[in-house]
Amino acid sequence: MARIGVIAEFDIEARAPAIILVKLSPDELDWSTLLYIKATPPWEQFEPEEFGDMNGVTVLLEDILMVQGNKDFIGIDLPRLYQRHQNQDIGQLIIRLQDVEEVLNAYT
């Protein structure tokens, strides 16, 4: 099962979540479907060291899809990611929280 958490960045006044990190198990990826993840807090808190040595790919804004009728989840277009990163062993997905918020706010 994937572990989902956020990595916070320091702002002028406080520490604010900036990145959603999805740590994947090798056997759970089906590159032909969408991956659904919870897009609303609470999330596990990860430290920057959680990036570790695993290969990771950035999920772009156009890879994030709204889930009809459920504003708490988003879909990640894995076939699109696979087209860009076919030959990589991917252990984690890196998603900008700002992109997730943009997708969720586009339909409210």
Backbone bond lengths (Angstrom), bond angles and torsions (degrees), N, CA, C in turn:
res aa  C-N    CA-C-N  psi(-1)  N-CA   C-N-CA  omega(-1)  CA-C   N-CA-C  phi
1 M - - - 1.446 - - 1.524 109.40 -
2 A 1.304 116.70 138.24 1.456 121.86 -179.01 1.520 110.76 -68.64
3 R 1.318 115.70 142.89 1.464 121.51 170.79 1.516 107.27 -98.39
4 I 1.316 116.29 130.19 1.459 121.02 -178.78 1.519 108.15 -120.32
5 G 1.310 115.24 129.56 1.451 119.90 179.64 1.505 110.51 -153.40
6 V 1.320 115.21 176.49 1.459 120.18 179.35 1.519 109.80 -119.22
7 I 1.299 113.69 149.93 1.454 121.31 171.70 1.518 105.72 -112.59
8 A 1.320 115.42 126.16 1.458 120.55 -177.01 1.524 110.62 -93.84
9 E 1.314 114.30 151.88 1.456 121.63 172.96 1.519 107.49 -114.98
10 F 1.306 115.69 153.59 1.453 118.93 177.29 1.507 109.65 -85.01
11 D 1.305 115.00 127.46 1.456 122.88 174.50 1.534 105.70 -98.83
12 I 1.296 117.52 -179.75 1.457 120.81 179.91 1.521 111.22 -60.21
13 E 1.315 117.16 -39.88 1.458 120.76 -174.52 1.522 114.34 -103.86
14 A 1.298 118.12 -26.33 1.467 119.31 -173.48 1.517 111.13 -158.00
15 R 1.291 114.42 175.75 1.457 121.85 175.40 1.523 107.34 -92.81
16 A 1.324 117.55 126.36 1.465 121.30 -175.21 1.529 110.34 -127.16
17 P 1.339 117.67 139.15 1.463 120.02 177.21 1.525 110.60 -60.12
18 A 1.329 117.10 137.43 1.460 120.60 -178.05 1.522 112.79 -130.14
19 I 1.327 116.87 -31.87 1.459 121.04 -174.62 1.524 109.38 -131.12
20 I 1.328 115.83 134.08 1.455 120.65 169.12 1.524 106.41 -95.72
21 L 1.312 115.43 126.23 1.452 121.55 179.91 1.529 107.92 -111.90
22 V 1.325 116.14 122.97 1.459 121.83 178.90 1.523 106.69 -109.70
23 K 1.328 116.00 109.28 1.466 121.31 178.99 1.525 107.53 -92.33
24 L 1.321 115.91 121.12 1.461 122.51 -170.76 1.524 112.48 -102.21
25 S 1.318 115.51 150.40 1.458 121.55 168.69 1.528 106.53 -91.09
26 P 1.319 118.01 139.67 1.468 120.28 -175.55 1.528 114.54 -56.01
27 D 1.312 117.94 -33.65 1.455 120.34 -174.78 1.527 113.59 -86.67
28 E 1.317 118.94 -1.00 1.458 118.87 -174.45 1.532 114.81 -99.44
29 L 1.312 117.97 -3.71 1.455 119.33 -178.56 1.522 111.50 -88.86
30 D 1.310 114.95 126.55 1.464 121.70 171.82 1.523 105.11 -117.41
31 W 1.312 116.05 101.19 1.459 121.66 -172.48 1.525 113.21 -67.24
32 S 1.317 118.23 -2.91 1.464 120.49 -178.75 1.530 112.63 -98.95
33 T 1.336 117.98 2.33 1.471 120.96 -176.96 1.522 111.18 -130.42
34 L 1.310 114.84 178.06 1.459 120.89 172.95 1.526 109.12 -84.95
35 L 1.311 115.96 148.57 1.460 122.20 172.09 1.521 106.61 -105.50
36 Y 1.317 117.09 121.65 1.459 121.39 -179.35 1.519 109.49 -97.14
37 I 1.336 115.83 130.55 1.459 119.97 177.42 1.526 109.57 -132.94
38 K 1.320 114.63 152.65 1.461 121.14 177.32 1.522 108.22 -71.08
39 A 1.321 115.71 126.92 1.466 120.57 -173.62 1.522 113.22 -108.32
40 T 1.309 116.78 8.68 1.460 119.71 -179.53 1.533 109.42 -125.47
41 P 1.346 116.14 151.65 1.479 118.93 179.37 1.517 111.12 -64.53
42 P 1.298 118.79 162.65 1.472 127.04 5.80 1.530 111.90 -84.64
43 W 1.320 114.55 148.53 1.453 122.06 176.17 1.526 108.37 -121.14
44 E 1.304 114.19 158.72 1.457 119.63 170.90 1.528 107.64 -67.24
45 Q 1.319 117.23 142.77 1.461 121.22 177.47 1.525 109.07 -91.07
46 F 1.339 116.33 123.48 1.456 121.66 175.80 1.520 108.51 -107.04
47 E 1.303 115.61 148.67 1.460 121.67 172.49 1.528 107.70 -91.81
48 P 1.339 118.20 157.19 1.473 120.12 -179.80 1.528 113.45 -53.51
49 E 1.325 117.95 -27.88 1.458 121.30 179.29 1.528 112.36 -64.90
50 E 1.334 117.57 -17.21 1.462 121.83 179.96 1.534 112.38 -62.57
51 F 1.346 117.24 -20.50 1.460 119.16 176.35 1.523 109.45 -57.50
52 G 1.314 116.65 -38.80 1.459 121.61 175.57 1.512 113.06 55.55
53 D 1.332 115.25 -152.80 1.466 122.24 -177.38 1.518 112.52 -100.36
54 M 1.326 117.24 1.84 1.467 120.76 -178.76 1.518 111.14 -70.45
55 N 1.329 115.93 142.59 1.460 119.45 173.18 1.519 108.66 -66.87
56 G 1.296 115.43 137.03 1.446 120.40 177.36 1.515 109.99 -135.49
57 V 1.315 115.86 155.07 1.455 120.43 176.46 1.520 108.72 -125.86
58 T 1.305 114.27 148.80 1.447 120.65 177.74 1.517 109.63 -84.21
59 V 1.317 115.39 131.09 1.455 121.94 175.32 1.524 106.27 -88.38
60 L 1.315 116.60 119.96 1.461 121.63 -178.51 1.519 110.84 -83.14
61 L 1.317 116.16 162.64 1.459 121.64 179.39 1.521 111.29 -52.71
62 E 1.323 117.34 -42.27 1.466 120.32 -177.44 1.536 112.97 -72.98
63 D 1.332 117.91 -7.86 1.467 122.02 176.15 1.524 112.32 -88.60
64 I 1.326 117.20 -9.54 1.462 122.32 -175.07 1.524 109.55 -99.35
65 L 1.310 115.54 128.40 1.461 121.02 -177.12 1.518 110.59 -121.32
66 M 1.307 115.35 145.16 1.455 122.07 175.26 1.525 109.17 -75.99
67 V 1.315 117.02 141.06 1.465 121.69 175.90 1.524 107.25 -95.79
68 Q 1.324 116.49 117.50 1.465 121.46 -178.05 1.529 110.78 -57.34
69 G 1.327 115.61 127.94 1.452 120.85 174.72 1.516 115.55 78.14
70 N 1.340 118.50 4.32 1.457 120.38 179.13 1.521 109.79 -144.17
71 K 1.321 115.73 98.15 1.462 120.47 -176.37 1.524 113.36 -77.90
72 D 1.342 117.35 -2.47 1.458 120.16 179.68 1.527 113.20 -89.94
73 F 1.335 116.59 -10.05 1.459 120.48 -177.12 1.522 110.85 -125.91
74 I 1.339 114.15 152.91 1.463 121.29 172.11 1.529 107.34 -126.15
75 G 1.310 115.60 160.36 1.453 121.36 174.33 1.521 109.35 -108.58
76 I 1.304 116.53 138.89 1.463 122.31 174.92 1.521 106.71 -105.95
77 D 1.316 116.54 123.88 1.464 122.78 -177.03 1.532 109.54 -76.67
78 L 1.328 115.96 87.66 1.470 120.54 -178.63 1.527 113.47 -64.07
79 P 1.349 120.36 -37.39 1.467 118.14 176.63 1.533 112.61 -58.50
80 R 1.302 116.59 -37.37 1.477 121.17 178.79 1.531 110.35 -67.19
81 L 1.341 116.38 -42.53 1.468 119.63 176.81 1.523 110.94 -62.45
82 Y 1.323 115.99 -41.30 1.455 120.76 -179.39 1.529 111.44 -61.63
83 Q 1.315 117.04 -38.49 1.472 120.47 177.88 1.519 110.69 -58.58
84 R 1.322 117.34 -38.16 1.465 121.04 -177.85 1.523 113.28 -82.10
85 H 1.330 117.78 -26.79 1.468 120.91 -170.10 1.527 112.32 -132.55
86 Q 1.301 118.87 41.70 1.466 123.43 -174.07 1.524 114.42 -55.35
87 N 1.282 117.38 -40.02 1.459 120.84 -170.71 1.516 113.85 -95.72
88 Q 1.313 117.44 14.95 1.454 119.82 -178.70 1.523 110.82 -107.80
89 D 1.304 114.87 145.80 1.462 121.26 173.03 1.530 105.79 -89.42
90 I 1.310 116.78 104.67 1.463 121.16 -171.54 1.525 109.88 -97.33
91 G 1.326 115.31 124.58 1.454 121.07 -179.87 1.511 114.02 -110.86
92 Q 1.332 116.05 -11.78 1.459 118.46 179.92 1.524 111.16 -156.81
93 L 1.317 114.66 151.65 1.457 122.54 176.38 1.513 108.37 -112.09
94 I 1.311 116.11 137.46 1.460 122.38 -178.09 1.526 107.21 -115.72
95 I 1.328 115.72 119.32 1.464 121.24 -174.17 1.526 109.00 -125.54
96 R 1.314 116.12 126.42 1.466 119.10 175.97 1.525 108.96 -72.15
97 L 1.312 116.93 127.84 1.455 121.50 179.95 1.527 110.79 -61.05
98 Q 1.310 116.23 -32.47 1.466 121.17 177.57 1.536 110.86 -60.28
99 D 1.324 117.95 -38.83 1.469 121.17 177.93 1.522 111.21 -67.08
100 V 1.329 116.91 -40.89 1.464 120.94 178.12 1.523 109.75 -61.95
101 E 1.318 116.98 -45.62 1.458 121.07 179.62 1.524 111.16 -61.93
102 E 1.329 116.40 -38.81 1.471 120.13 178.73 1.526 111.18 -62.46
103 V 1.325 117.27 -43.46 1.456 120.97 178.68 1.528 110.19 -64.50
104 L 1.314 117.41 -47.29 1.461 120.58 -178.20 1.526 111.90 -64.79
105 N 1.311 118.18 -36.98 1.468 121.72 -179.45 1.510 113.15 -78.58
106 A 1.307 117.73 -18.24 1.475 120.84 -179.10 1.522 111.93 -67.71
107 Y 1.321 116.87 -22.44 1.469 120.30 -175.77 1.512 113.46 -114.97
108 T 1.330 117.66 17.30 1.468 119.21 177.97 1.502 111.55 -106.92
